């Protein structure tokens, strides 16, 4: 059999070029053929019909006959409405399997553009929590998926290491720390600093309540808030004592973050610090004011009027010339495009509650005349909810990342023999967290149930990890059945389960490209689960190894081998480690 047949998709593209002289070829839409119709893959004719201004039936017959001829009769076709359904013969399934055994099957070149992805970007005053986990997992997996299809990616985070929120932890430690350090109290650095941030919130709430009881509502004179604002002024003026304390406490937090990121397998190519760029933002705002782009209020604060754009007036610089969040976001964006002049797209992974913030940010940058603003994208993701309700860090109903990893590892240990507990617990526990989060479309909210995420019989990471380890176990036992050449397959017939397995496996490149185009890792996550599920059905219902039929056993072993490779590839793109045995 000829090994150089085009794929169905390739043959269709060629037919459009040859028959209709369309160059470049328009975007083509495919899907698995619906169960009520005969076929294996369906090509949508509607959009092509609009472009060519020809009936769908005529286009379907032209393309169907051309593709059938190109594939030497290995497929048939039917036209149902505006859908062209292709029916694969056994010999075409075997061709697909041979093609998937070729390393070029994974050589995808959707684009070679440079994409920078900003994710995680925590505040340096408390540990990472569930929201940071979802943010980081989306950013990391999306970067890996884009890289897989040819993009050049830069994974970046900016740590919010300065500002009023950082000063809150600092003032609480100055007032009540009594020389405590993380080492002295045996506490992880980010948790230690977070303890003082929470202590600040408790004290400030008490003082606000006290002042309200005496009918005094001016919060500028609440003692701890006043001290915090004064500390921020000292920091921005470069006061040595304040800066030294700031560096010391931030170091505690960074060490804590580093440990958590390592457990989660989260990496960055670049790490930025807000303290390095906030002055750039302040300079841009002041220059914008001089040019009449912004305006100043009586108290000296600088604002932008975005009412014509459908928004409101937005504070950019306080009256004491301290900056606000959007000030440094402006400076960060400008500095990135100055420093990295080859960025084709900058994607911000930030929660849905910041949608308005980014609309304002992009509007201001456009008002300032930066033409690269069209390269900016805010990938908004939904909140993570607990069964008890939405997480609120100031109210204490928040799960930090370290506690979650520890809890999941403990849950895993209950299901494994003692000799394997320490070896596998964290890999499986972290894998369960990652898959639970990434299987959901980023735009949707998540209701997180730890116990459901680890169910070996459910739609979970451990379910897929277990399917993979079963595959590698089969391969270790039956390596003999790899020895035949593909020529021996010519006259073999496949059962329905083998066909289903091959059909879903050959879809992998399409899923990767769709996931990259839609900036949606859940497409890969859900596909990988379907692969694992169909494999388990194949394993339970087909005799994959039959010593009396060596040739067919060879086919089954190669199907299983490709399945294992795709499970590992897809899960690795999600940042999930696989185990050869469980």
C-alpha positions in Angstrom: 0.0 0.0 0.0 1.3 3.5 -0.9 2.6 5.1 2.3 2.4 8.7 0.9 -1.4 9.2 0.7 -2.6 12.6 1.8 -4.8 12.9 4.9 -8.5 13.5 4.4 -7.9 17.2 5.4 -4.9 17.5 3.1 -6.8 15.9 0.2 -9.7 18.3 0.7 -7.4 21.4 0.7 -5.8 20.2 -2.4 -9.1 19.6 -4.1 -10.3 23.1 -3.3 -7.0 24.6 -4.7 -7.2 22.4 -7.9 -11.0 22.5 -8.5 -11.8 26.1 -7.5 -8.5 27.9 -7.7 -8.8 29.2 -4.1 -5.5 30.2 -2.7 -5.0 30.5 0.2 -7.4 27.8 1.2 -10.2 29.1 3.5 -10.5 27.7 7.1 -12.1 24.2 7.0 -14.4 22.8 9.6 -14.5 19.1 10.5 -16.2 17.0 13.2 -16.8 13.3 13.9 -19.8 12.1 11.9 -22.9 12.0 14.1 -24.1 8.6 15.2 -27.3 8.8 13.2 -25.3 9.1 9.9 -22.9 6.7 8.3 -19.4 8.0 8.3 -16.2 8.6 10.2 -15.4 12.3 9.7 -17.6 15.1 8.4 -16.6 18.2 6.4 -18.9 21.2 6.6 -19.8 22.6 3.2 -21.8 25.7 4.1 -19.0 28.3 4.4 -17.4 27.0 1.2 -20.7 27.2 -0.6 -21.1 30.9 0.4 -17.6 31.7 -0.9 -18.0 29.8 -4.2 -21.7 30.7 -4.6 -22.4 27.1 -5.6 -24.9 24.5 -4.2 -23.6 22.3 -1.4 -24.5 19.1 -3.3 -22.4 20.1 -6.3 -19.4 21.0 -4.2 -19.8 17.9 -2.1 -19.8 15.6 -5.1 -16.8 17.4 -6.7 -14.7 17.3 -3.5 -15.8 13.7 -2.5 -14.9 12.2 -5.9 -11.5 14.1 -5.9 -10.6 12.9 -2.4 -11.8 9.3 -3.2 -9.5 9.3 -6.2 -6.5 10.7 -4.3 -6.9 7.9 -1.7 -7.2 5.2 -4.3 -10.7 4.1 -3.2 -9.8 3.6 0.5 -12.7 5.8 1.5 -16.3 6.3 0.4 -18.5 9.4 0.9 -22.1 10.5 1.3 -23.7 14.0 1.3 -26.4 14.7 3.9 -27.6 18.3 3.6 -24.6 20.6 3.8 -22.4 17.8 5.3 -19.9 15.7 3.4 -19.4 12.4 5.3 -16.3 10.3 4.6 -16.5 6.5 5.4 -13.1 4.9 6.1 -12.3 1.3 4.9 -10.2 -0.9 7.1 -7.2 -0.3 4.9 -7.5 3.4 5.5 -7.6 2.9 9.3 -4.4 1.0 9.0 -2.9 3.7 6.9 -3.8 6.2 9.7 -2.1 4.0 12.3 1.1 3.8 10.3 1.0 7.6 9.9 0.7 8.0 13.7 3.7 5.9 14.2 5.7 8.4 12.2 7.4 11.1 14.3 6.2 13.7 11.9 2.7 13.1 13.2 3.6 15.5 16.1 5.4 18.0 14.0 2.9 20.8 13.9 3.5 24.2 12.5 0.4 26.3 13.0 2.4 29.5 13.5 5.9 30.7 14.4 4.8 34.0 16.0 6.1 35.2 19.4 3.6 35.1 22.2 4.3 36.4 25.7 2.0 35.0 28.4 1.7 36.6 31.8 0.3 34.4 34.5 0.3 33.9 38.3 1.6 37.4 39.2 0.8 37.2 42.9 1.0 39.9 45.6 4.1 39.5 47.8 2.1 39.6 51.1 0.4 36.2 51.4 0.7 32.6 50.1 -0.6 31.4 46.7 -4.3 30.2 46.9 -6.8 28.3 44.7 -7.2 31.2 42.4 -3.5 31.5 41.8 -3.4 27.7 41.1 -6.0 28.0 38.4 -4.3 31.1 36.9 -0.9 29.4 36.9 -2.2 26.1 35.4 -4.0 27.9 32.6 -0.9 30.0 31.8 1.6 27.2 31.9 -0.5 24.7 29.9 -1.5 27.2 27.3 2.2 28.2 26.8 3.1 24.5 26.3 0.2 23.9 23.9 1.1 27.0 21.8 4.8 25.8 21.7 3.7 22.4 20.6 2.0 23.9 17.5 5.0 26.0 16.5 4.7 29.3 18.4 7.6 30.8 20.3 6.4 31.5 23.8 7.7 33.4 26.7 6.2 32.5 30.1 6.4 35.6 32.4 5.1 36.7 35.7 5.2 40.1 37.4 5.2 40.0 41.2 3.3 42.8 42.8 6.0 43.5 45.4 5.2 47.1 46.3 2.3 49.4 47.2 -0.2 49.9 50.0 -1.0 46.1 50.3 2.7 45.3 50.9 3.0 48.1 53.5 0.1 46.6 55.4 2.1 43.4 56.2 5.2 45.5 56.9 3.4 47.8 59.4 1.8 44.9 61.2 5.2 43.2 61.6 6.8 46.4 62.7 4.1 47.0 65.3 3.7 43.4 66.6 6.4 41.2 65.1 8.8 41.4 68.1 11.7 40.2 65.9 10.0 37.0 64.7 11.2 35.4 61.5 10.0 32.4 59.6 12.9 30.3 60.7 12.4 31.1 64.4 8.8 30.1 64.4 9.2 27.2 61.9 6.8 28.7 59.3 7.0 28.9 55.5 8.0 32.5 54.5 4.9 33.4 52.5 2.6 32.0 55.2 4.5 34.0 57.8 4.1 37.3 56.0 0.5 36.4 55.2 -0.2 36.0 58.9 0.8 39.7 59.5 -1.3 40.8 56.5 -4.3 39.1 58.1 -3.4 40.6 61.4 -3.4 44.1 59.8 -6.9 43.5 58.4 -8.2 42.4 61.8 -6.7 45.5 63.6 -7.9 47.9 60.9 -11.5 46.5 61.0 -11.5 46.9 64.8 -10.3 50.5 64.5 -12.8 51.3 61.7 -15.6 49.9 63.9 -14.4 51.9 66.9 -14.3 55.2 64.9 -17.7 54.5 63.4 -19.2 54.2 66.9 -18.1 57.7 67.7 -19.5 58.9 64.4 -16.1 59.7 62.9 -16.0 58.4 59.4 -12.7 59.9 58.0 -10.6 56.8 57.5 -7.5 58.9 56.7 -7.1 59.4 60.5 -7.6 55.7 61.6 -4.2 55.0 63.2 -3.0 51.9 61.5 -4.2 53.1 58.1 -2.4 56.4 58.5 0.8 54.6 59.5 0.5 52.4 56.4 0.1 55.4 54.1 3.1 57.1 55.7 5.1 53.9 55.3 4.3 53.9 51.6 5.4 57.5 51.2 8.7 56.5 52.9 9.1 53.6 50.6 8.6 55.7 47.5 11.0 58.3 48.7 13.7 55.6 49.1 13.9 55.6 53.0 16.8 53.1 53.7 15.2 51.5 56.8 11.9 51.0 55.1 13.5 49.6 51.9 15.6 47.2 54.0 12.6 45.8 55.8 10.7 45.6 52.5 13.5 43.6 50.9 13.7 41.3 53.9 10.0 40.5 54.1 9.7 40.1 50.3 12.6 37.6 50.4 10.6 35.5 52.9 7.7 35.5 50.5 9.8 34.7 47.4 11.3 31.7 49.1 7.9 30.4 49.9 6.6 31.0 46.4 9.6 29.1 44.9 8.8 26.1 47.0 5.1 26.0 46.0 5.8 26.5 42.3 8.2 23.6 42.5 5.5 21.3 43.9 3.1 22.4 41.2 5.7 22.1 38.4 5.1 25.8 37.4 8.0 27.5 35.6 8.6 31.0 34.1 11.1 32.2 31.5 11.1 35.7 33.0 10.2 37.1 36.4 9.5 40.9 36.7 8.9 43.0 39.8 6.5 45.8 40.0 9.0 47.9 41.9 11.3 48.0 38.9 8.6 49.5 36.5 6.2 51.6 38.6 8.2 54.7 38.1 7.9 54.3 34.3 4.1 54.3 34.7 4.3 57.5 36.8 6.5 59.2 34.2 4.1 58.3 31.4 1.1 59.6 33.4 2.9 62.9 34.1 3.9 63.3 30.4 0.3 62.5 29.4 -0.9 65.2 31.7 1.5 67.7 30.1 0.1 66.8 26.7 -3.5 67.2 27.8 -4.3 63.5 27.5 -5.1 63.4 31.2 -6.5 66.0 33.7 -5.8 67.1 37.2 -8.2 67.6 40.1 -8.0 70.3 42.8 -6.2 67.9 45.2 -3.4 67.4 42.6 -4.4 63.8 41.7 -4.3 63.0 37.9 -7.2 61.2 36.1 -8.3 60.1 32.7 -11.8 60.8 31.3 -13.0 57.7 29.4 -16.7 58.6 29.4 -16.7 58.9 25.6 -15.4 55.3 25.4 -18.3 54.1 27.5 -16.4 54.0 30.8 -15.9 56.4 33.7 -13.2 58.7 35.0 -10.2 56.7 36.3 -7.6 57.7 39.0 -4.0 57.4 37.6 -1.9 59.1 40.2 -2.9 60.0 43.8 -2.5 63.6 45.1 0.6 62.6 47.1 2.0 61.2 43.7 1.9 57.6 44.8 0.7 55.2 42.0 -2.3 52.9 41.7 -2.5 49.5 40.1 -3.3 50.7 36.6 -0.3 53.1 36.7 2.2 50.3 37.0 0.2 48.2 34.5 0.7 51.0 31.9 4.4 51.2 32.7 4.8 47.4 32.5 3.1 47.1 29.1 5.2 50.0 27.7 8.4 48.6 29.1 7.7 45.1 27.7 7.2 46.3 24.1 10.4 48.5 24.5 12.4 45.6 25.8 11.0 42.8 23.6 10.3 44.4 20.2 9.4 41.1 18.6 6.2 40.4 20.6 3.4 39.4 18.3 0.8 39.0 21.1 0.8 39.6 24.8 -1.8 37.5 26.7 -2.7 38.4 30.3 -4.1 35.5 32.3 -6.2 37.3 34.9 -9.5 36.6 36.6 -12.9 37.6 35.3 -13.4 40.2 38.0 -10.7 42.2 36.3 -12.4 42.5 32.9 -13.3 46.1 33.5 -9.7 46.9 34.6 -8.3 45.6 31.3 -10.8 47.4 29.2 -9.7 50.6 30.9 -6.0 49.7 30.6 -6.3 49.0 26.8 -8.3 52.2 26.3 -5.7 54.3 28.1 -2.8 52.8 26.1 -4.8 53.5 22.9 -5.4 57.1 24.0 -1.6 57.4 24.6 -1.1 56.4 20.9 0.6 53.0 21.3 -0.2 51.1 18.1 0.8 47.7 19.7 -2.3 47.9 21.9 -4.0 45.7 19.3 -1.6 42.9 20.3 -2.9 42.8 23.8 -5.4 40.1 25.0 -7.0 39.5 28.3 -7.7 35.8 28.8 -10.4 36.0 31.5 -11.1 33.0 33.7 -13.9 32.2 36.1 -13.6 32.1 39.9 -12.9 29.1 42.0 -15.7 28.4 44.4 -15.8 26.1 47.4 -18.8 24.1 48.5 -19.2 26.6 51.2 -19.2 29.5 48.8 -16.8 32.0 47.1 -13.3 32.3 48.5 -12.6 35.6 50.3 -9.1 35.9 51.7 -10.1 38.6 54.2 -12.9 36.4 55.7 -10.7 33.3 56.2 -12.5 30.8 53.9 -9.6 30.4 51.6 -7.5 27.3 50.8 -3.9 28.1 50.2 -2.0 26.0 47.6 0.4 24.3 50.1 -2.5 23.1 52.2 -4.3 21.8 49.2 -1.3 19.9 47.9 -0.7 18.4 51.3 -4.4 17.4 51.6 -4.5 15.8 48.2 -1.3 13.8 48.8 -2.7 12.5 52.1 -5.9 11.4 50.3 -3.7 9.5 47.7 -1.7 7.7 50.4 -4.9 6.1 51.7 -5.3 4.3 48.3 -1.8 3.0 47.8 0.5 0.4 49.6 2.9 1.8 52.0 6.0 1.1 49.9 4.5 3.3 47.1 2.9 6.1 49.1 5.8 8.5 49.3 6.9 7.9 45.7 3.5 8.5 44.1 1.4 10.6 46.5 2.5 14.0 45.4 2.6 13.2 41.7 -0.9 11.8 41.7 -2.3 14.4 44.1 -0.9 17.3 42.1 -2.0 15.6 38.9 -5.5 15.4 40.3 -5.6 19.1 41.1 -4.3 20.1 37.7 -6.7 17.9 35.7 -9.7 19.0 37.8 -8.9 22.6 37.1 -7.9 22.3 33.4 -10.8 20.2 32.2 -13.1 23.2 32.7 -13.2 25.9 30.1 -11.3 28.9 31.5 -14.3 31.1 31.0 -16.4 29.0 33.4 -16.4 29.0 37.2 -15.2 26.0 39.1 -16.8 24.4 42.1 -13.9 22.5 43.7 -14.4 19.2 45.4 -11.0 17.6 46.4 -12.5 14.1 46.9 -14.1 14.0 43.4 -10.8 15.1 41.7 -9.1 11.9 42.9 -11.7 9.3 42.0 -10.0 6.5 40.0 -13.3 5.7 38.3 -14.3 9.3 37.4 -13.2 11.9 34.9 -10.0 12.7 36.8 -6.3 12.9 36.4 -5.6 9.7 38.3 -8.0 7.8 36.0 -5.9 8.9 33.0 -2.6 8.2 34.8 -3.8 4.7 35.6 -4.8 4.0 32.0 -1.4 5.1 30.9 0.4 2.9 33.5 -1.7 -0.1 32.3 -0.5 0.6 28.7 3.1 0.6 29.7 2.6 -2.6 31.7 1.1 -4.3 28.6 4.1 -3.2 26.6 6.6 -4.5 29.1 4.9 -7.9 28.9 4.4 -8.3 25.2 7.4 -6.5 23.5 7.6 -9.5 21.1 4.5 -8.4 19.2 6.2 -5.2 18.0 8.6 -7.2 15.8 6.5 -7.4 12.6 6.6 -4.9 9.8 3.7 -2.9 8.6 3.5 -4.8 5.3 2.0 -7.8 7.2 -1.1 -5.7 8.0 -2.4 -5.4 4.4 -5.3 -7.8 4.6 -6.3 -7.4 8.2 -9.8 -6.5 9.4 -10.4 -4.3 12.4 -13.2 -4.6 15.0 -15.3 -1.6 16.0 -13.3 -0.9 19.1 -10.0 -0.8 17.2 -11.5 1.6 14.7 -12.8 3.9 17.4 -9.3 3.9 19.0 -7.6 4.8 15.8 -10.2 7.4 14.8 -9.8 9.3 18.1 -6.0 9.1 18.1 -5.7 10.6 14.6 -7.6 13.6 15.9 -4.8 14.7 18.2 -3.2 17.3 15.9 -6.6 18.9 15.2 -7.3 19.1 18.9 -4.0 20.8 19.6 -4.5 23.4 16.9 -8.1 24.1 18.0 -6.9 24.4 21.6 -4.2 26.9 20.6 -6.5 28.9 18.4 -9.1 29.2 21.1 -6.6 29.7 24.0 -8.4 26.8 25.7 -6.4 24.0 27.4 -9.7 22.3 28.4 -10.0 21.0 24.8 -6.8 19.0 25.3 -7.8 17.8 28.8 -11.2 16.6 27.7 -9.8 14.9 24.6 -7.2 13.0 26.7 -9.9 11.7 28.9 -11.9 10.4 25.9 -8.7 8.7 24.7 -8.3 7.0 28.1 -11.9 6.0 28.2 -12.0 4.5 24.7 -8.7 2.6 25.5 -10.2 1.1 28.6 -13.3 0.0 26.6 -10.9 -1.5 24.0 -8.9 -3.3 26.6 -12.0 -4.8 28.3 -13.8 -5.8 25.0 -11.0 -6.8 22.6 -8.4 -9.5 22.9 -5.4 -7.3 22.3 -2.9 -10.1 22.5 -3.6 -13.5 20.9 -0.6 -15.8 20.5 -2.5 -17.6 17.7 -2.8 -14.4 15.6 0.5 -12.7 15.8 -0.1 -10.3 13.0 -3.3 -8.8 14.5 -1.6 -8.7 17.9 1.1 -6.6 16.4 -1.6 -4.2 15.1 -3.2 -4.0 18.6 0.2 -3.4 20.3 0.9 -0.5 17.9 -2.5 1.0 18.6 -1.8 0.7 22.3 1.7 2.2 21.9 0.3 5.3 20.1 -2.4 5.6 22.7 0.2 5.7 25.5 2.3 8.3 23.6 -0.7 10.6 23.1 -1.8 10.2 26.7 1.6 11.2 27.9 2.0 14.0 25.4 -1.4 15.5 26.2 -1.0 15.2 29.9 2.5 16.7 29.8 1.1 19.7 28.0 -1.2 20.1 31.0 1.8 19.9 33.2 0.9 16.5 34.6 3.5 13.8 35.1 2.8 10.2 34.1 3.8 7.0 35.9 4.9 3.9 34.1 3.4 1.9 37.0 0.8 2.6 39.7 
